[in-house]
Amino acid sequence: KYLYKLYPDAINHETTIGAYPIHNAIANLTHRDNPIAAVDIVKFMLDCNPSVKLQKMERKSLLAYACNRVYNGSNIHAGTEMIARQAKDHRLMTTPDSDGQLPLHTALQNN
């Protein structure tokens, strides 16, 4: 929150590999001692700027990106929280990725 207050535009800064801060928060969920903290960060970013949910990486929507992660017993709850938070947007749920798969297909295939 502190960094966001200092640099609110940083939430929309794309790295050279095409990732936004929210992608890093989702990807690093598996490396956290407390995966729910990553959920809180994702929720914060989504609440700060609703357009964050439209940020894509590798031509995948944010929801598809979250569904593409592999979750295990220690972080499955946090992963489903992040997915559920984004799944409320019907457009994101019904938009296929570049392979023609919906986010649900990806989530079921990977977990």
Summary of the structure (lengths in Angstrom):
residues: 111
radius of gyration: 13.3
end to end distance: 31.4
largest distance: 39.7
contacts: 317
relative contact order: 0.15
helix: 64%
strand: 2%
